[in-house]
Every structure is written in structure tokens, then in C-alpha cells.
Amino acid sequence: MDEFERRLRADAERIHVETPDTLYKRVDAAIEAARAEPQHRSRLPIRLWRTVLIGGAAAMLVVALMDWRSTDTAILPPDATVRTVPEAVPVEQTEFDLQAQPVVLTEPLEEELERLKSDLQKAREGVAEDLRGSF
Amino acid sequence: MTPDEQLVSASLAGDEAAFAALVVRYRDRLYRFLMTRAVSPADADDALQDTFVNAYRYLATYNPRWRFSTWIYRIAIRCSSRSRPVTVREEEWVDETSDPLVACIEHSSRENLWLTARDTLTADAFTALWLRYSEDLSIKDVARSMERSQPWVKVTLMRARKRLQAKLGVDDDMSQKGKVYG
């Protein structure tokens, strides 16, 4: 613990607060009123119930959509013939000459990249040093 | 002393005395904390009442993996944030008697560092500093109470200390100059 921390703690000890009796009674009465509320103490907060309901509705919507798409088959009349897809015709595999060349960074760009890496490393070291020094 | 978690379980089982024991255990600490954030004692009173009522109402959602103090401080922070907007600066106090924090500080030859902190730092930075150095919460518990990440808490505390130390350095220089030039 350093001097600054000691001073913070010592000064906190010099702050004295006593809860007045009237406030004690007020808090007790408010808790008593909350106790008397009918069914107010739900097991889950309202936020969670809302999330559960929205999630459930979204899940049902997705299931309904998937179900609708999967039943997208045509109902054919009895006399209709069903055409089959012909077998795929084999395609000759040819070699393509891509004529691609590797990208060569020019010197200024390389230098800029090195400078950025160095800045990033220094920033990381600075933050790590600050955090080590504080805690 | 019965652990907080045991009192919570008993309270959830219907033991009213168990919750009353939790209230007695935390009311002075919470009230002191709320006084540092309140514009007036009435605001602190309202926030304290709201804190305990909400703690009672949502006790079933308390997760024993947390420390109870962390959980109830989180409720207190939310309740006090609702009752006032942002940090009130020194120039806004009408006089010392209207400042609830000044009224609680015992007299001393030098200004209490927490008054300087309240006037220098943002509300969040002050809260982090108070929870860490006055309430002795760990970094993890401060982060949970304030609903922030641990790195945020660490960086905020570091910056708060530097700002306060810089401010104290400036004030010390000025008081030294006053001594030299009368």
C-alpha cells in the first residue's frame, strides 16, 4: 500500500455517517410495504421474462418460416409427367494461365508498416507498464 | 457473524429477521456511499430506501457466486444514478451545510482527499475509487458493481490517482508559494 492509498483510506475513516432513526423506520416501512405486495416477488426479473418471450417468439417465427419453405413443392395433376434432369455433361478441365504476379510492396510502404508495428508495440508496453506500476 | 449468503437463503425461505439483519449490516455503509454521490441528504435517503426495497424485491435473482456486497452496491449505484444526473461541481453548492458530504467529514487542518476527488473526477471515476479504497472491493467486484470491464476499472483507477496526485501537487506548490511571498 503506498502513501496515496494510505491517505485515501485514512480520509475515508474521517467521513462519519449515521443513519438517522427516522430513515431506519422509513426503510423498514418500505420493506414491509414491499412484503405485502401481492405476487410481486417473481423468480425472474421482468427484463428476463421479456427476453424469454421475445426469444421464444423469434424461434417460433424461424421454425414457421423453415416449415413454409420446406413445403414448397408443387402438387401435380394426375396426368402430368415429371421431367427428369439429364445427366450432367462432363466438361473438359482446362488449365488456365493466370498470369498473376506476387505483389511487391514498395519501400515507403514497407517502412510505414514497420513504423506502425513499432508504435503499436510501444503503446502496448506503455499500457502494461502503467498497469504494473499501479497495482 | 452469519455470512451474508446464509442470511439471503434464510430470507428467501421466509425468515423476515434474516433480511432485517442484512439491512442493519449494510445500511450505514450504503448510506455513507450514497452521501458521496447525492446532491442533498434527501436524495441519499431516497436512494437508500430504494436500494433496500429493490434488494428485497429481487433477492431471488441474487447469484451466490457474487459477494452480496457487490450485488447490493450495484443496486445502490443504479438507484442513486436515477435520482441525480452527473457529478455536481464545487461551485454548485450553495454553502457547506448544503453539501451532504462536507457535513459528514470530521474537521481537520487539511481538506479531505475525497472532497478533492469528488470535485476533480468524473462520477464513475469517483465511484470506482471509493469502492476500491474505501469499501475494499476487489477490482473484479468493482467491475461487477459498476457493470464495467476489469480493464476499464484498472485504467480508470490509474487515471484517477494520477489526476488527484497532479492536483495535490499543484495545490502544494501554490501553498508553498503563499508561504514564501506571504
Interface residues (C-beta under 8 A of the other chain):
Chain A: F4 E5 R7 L8 R9 D11 A12 R14 I15 H16 V17 E18 T19 L23 Y24 R26 V27 D28 A30 I31 A34 R35 H40 R41 S42 R43 L44 P45 D130 L131 S134 F135
Chain B: E16 F19 A20 V23 R27 D28 Y31 R32 M35 T36 D45 L48 Q49 F52 V53 Y56 R57 Y58 L59 A60 T61 L101 C104 I105 E106 S108 N112 L113 W114 L129 W130 Y133 S134 I139 K154 V155 L157 M158 R161 L164 Q165
